[in-house]
Each structure stands twice: as structure tokens, then as C-alpha cells.
């Protein structure tokens, strides 16, 4: 399958990490498990058939000076971007790890696998063998044979609001560049206050829904002109049979209408309904078909580097999560006594994009926004992130 070469990155620590030669050996072993382990693949933006070169994974791992006391872990993102472009890049800096990868390889599930292998929590030889039938085909069949899901999907597409058709706007081209970033850490005790109030005021609503609506309110209040449809990646693995999984990209970006009037419970209801009707699987299958067209991929990549030449630029918000780390079943814990750090970021899919990645760490939340600073004012983005906790507390009535 062709892919557009969007990337995701993560900085995490402190961890009990191996020395460089051992880290290289672990990644090579993971690559040699086979193409289904993903790290030995070379994604292509134009070819459907990717090369499998497991020994090339040795070049993915390098090292950098450890962080100095008080130094911001975000320095490791600079270490990553300074490296030659590869499908997977890993930097070991003392007890901190930085990695970035082409989304053609996988999603958060692959990211977790790489971390687990590097810290020794998973032996690559213990990974299950690949299934003979492609997981997407199995998931799609599970949706297609359920009449209730098909009816719900048909109703959803019939009733969803259609964007008004506007005449084509004059657009200006931008040069490729690395995105700027802004980050905020919300301490665990403040997140706990929101969780407690959420449970009392809107039980059954996920904390991710609360902070997504709070993020939209923060950006809007800061003066960022937002597209009314916000993209939230959905893990489609829930449609697979019990015991099945895949380390390929199996996340579908679903758009939901969210503005300053949206309530977290409304968003949670829409997300739950989307999952039940099989919308993530349907979108993933449709996206897979679209990516098989080389001309379509090229047009999408060209359009991603343009913005309207006149008037305000409507920001296309994508809010994703790298989940809870280390998690109850990860098989590893933090090393040392330093404050655990997990900072995730993703390249926005377009010049008008703002991608916010949320990480849950020991009860705290880290939110990192990636965006083009020649399109959006970094001061506004930072102000918005700083206000997210206040908006979250207001939404649930937390003191």
C-alpha cells in the first residue's frame, strides 16, 4: 500500500535502557521476525509493494548525550530531526529514549512494541506468527455481515451534515518545513480533580472526551479559527476476532463536529455510536482503497502544502493519544526517581493542521501541539494549551 510519509515521534524516560550495541541487536531481532513486525519495512509514497530489508534496521538506532539536570527532554526531538531520514529513527540518551517513525509502518501499537522490546519486556521471538488472512479483510467482513451495523452506517452517512460547497479559493504554496511545537503538563492532582468531578457529573464519559472539548474551547478562546470538524484517531482492532492483532497502522481518523457549545457527554455518545456501527473499520477500508491510487496520493501530498491566499486560515485539528504509559500490562516500570516523561508529537497532515498528542503518565497529562509557525502564531497555541485544564475543570464542575 502506498503511504504519504506522515510521521509520529515520542520522547520517554527515565527507562532502564540497554547500551547501544544491545539496543541495535534487539531492533535487528525484531526486524527479522518478519514483515508483520513492521520495523524491517521500507514504506513508499508511490509504490504499493514495499521493500523488506531487516538488516537496514541496524541504522535506525543511534545515541546522543544524556540530558543534563533540568534540561528539557524536548531536546531529543532535535536529535531525531538532525538524523538522516529513515522509516524508523531511535535515539538513546542515557535513561531517555526518543524515536520517530513513518506512519506507514504503524501506529501507537507499534510504538509500544518498540519500547517494550528495547527495555527487554518483550522477546521478539515470542511475537505471534502473522495470520494468513489480512486483518483489514477480517475486520471489514465482521462489519459487512452485521445488518445492524450496515443500517447504522447508512443512516449515519445519510444524516450527517454536508459542508456547503464553496467556489475554489486561490491558494498559496508553502515550502516543506519541520513543525514547531508547544507543550503543557497537567499535574496528576489536577487531573484527578477533573476525573472525580467527571464521575459525579457525567458518569460514563471518558476523560479523553473531556479534554478534547476543553482543547477546542481553549484554542477558540485563544483566537485560533477552527474547522468545526475535529479528527480523532480510532483504533479499529476492536473489530478483529479475539486473539488477533496487527502492528500495522490500524487507526482510522474519524471527524466529529466539536465547537464551544459541544458537551463532553455529546462527544462521548457520538464516539461510542461510531465504534458500535463499525465506522472506524469502514473508514480504514476506504482509506486503504484511496491510497492504492498513486495519482490520488500525489495530489493529496501537493494539497497538503497549500493554504488559502486570502482571509483567515481555518485550522484542521487532530487530537490523538499515545495512551497510558507504562500501563498495567506493559511489563516494565520507570527507572530512577526522576519525574516520568512521555511527550508525543505528530506531523500535521496539512499546512493548516494542528496535531495535538496527549499522553497519560502516572495520572498526569502531557499535551503537545505540532503546527507550522508560519501559519499559526505560537503564542496563541501556547496560550490555548495553558488554558485547557481550566476549561476541563469548568466542563465537569471541578473546583
MOVEN-V781735 format. One record per backbone hydrogen bond with DSSP energy under -1.0 kcal/mol. CO is the residue of the C=O (numbers start at 0). NH is the residue of the N-H. Records with the same first field share a line. If there is no record, write none. Layout:
CO = NH / NH
This chain:
5 = 102
6 = 346
7 = 100
8 = 344
9 = 98
10 = 342
11 = 96
12 = 340
13 = 334
14 = 16
18 = 22
19 = 23
20 = 24
21 = 25
22 = 26
23 = 27
24 = 28
25 = 29
26 = 30
27 = 31
30 = 33
33 = 36
34 = 37
36 = 38
37 = 40
39 = 52
43 = 2
50 = 41
52 = 55
53 = 56
54 = 57
55 = 58
56 = 59
59 = 89
61 = 91
67 = 70
71 = 74
72 = 75
73 = 76
74 = 78
75 = 79
76 = 80
77 = 81
79 = 82
86 = 101
88 = 99
89 = 61
90 = 97
91 = 63
92 = 95
94 = 14
95 = 92
96 = 11
97 = 90
98 = 9
99 = 88
100 = 7
101 = 104
106 = 110
107 = 111
108 = 112
109 = 113
110 = 114
111 = 115
112 = 116
113 = 117
114 = 118
115 = 120 / 121
122 = 125
123 = 126
133 = 137
134 = 138
135 = 139
136 = 140
137 = 141
138 = 142
139 = 143
140 = 144
142 = 145
145 = 149
146 = 150
147 = 151
148 = 152
149 = 153
150 = 154
151 = 155
152 = 156
153 = 157
154 = 158
155 = 159
169 = 308
171 = 306
179 = 370
181 = 368
183 = 366
185 = 364
186 = 190
187 = 191
188 = 192
189 = 193
190 = 194
191 = 195
192 = 196
193 = 197
194 = 198
195 = 199
196 = 200
197 = 201
201 = 204
205 = 209
206 = 210
207 = 211
208 = 212
209 = 213
210 = 214
211 = 215
212 = 216
213 = 217
214 = 218
215 = 219
216 = 220
217 = 221
218 = 223
219 = 222
224 = 314
227 = 257
229 = 255
230 = 318
231 = 253
233 = 251
235 = 238
236 = 239
240 = 243
249 = 235
251 = 233
253 = 231
255 = 229
258 = 261
262 = 266
263 = 267
264 = 268
265 = 269
266 = 270
267 = 271
268 = 272
269 = 273
270 = 274
271 = 275
272 = 276
273 = 278
277 = 281
278 = 282
279 = 283
280 = 284
281 = 285
282 = 286
283 = 287
284 = 288
285 = 289
286 = 290
289 = 292
292 = 296
293 = 297
294 = 298
295 = 299
296 = 300
297 = 301
298 = 302
299 = 303
301 = 304
302 = 305
303 = 350
304 = 173
306 = 171
314 = 226
315 = 353
316 = 230
317 = 355
319 = 357
322 = 359
340 = 12
342 = 10
344 = 8
349 = 352
351 = 315
353 = 317
354 = 369
355 = 319
356 = 367
357 = 321
358 = 365
359 = 324
360 = 363
363 = 360
364 = 185
365 = 358
366 = 183
367 = 356
368 = 181
369 = 354
370 = 179
371 = 374 / 375
376 = 380
377 = 381
378 = 382
379 = 383
380 = 384
381 = 385
382 = 386
384 = 387
386 = 390
387 = 391
388 = 392
389 = 393
390 = 394
391 = 395
392 = 396 / 397
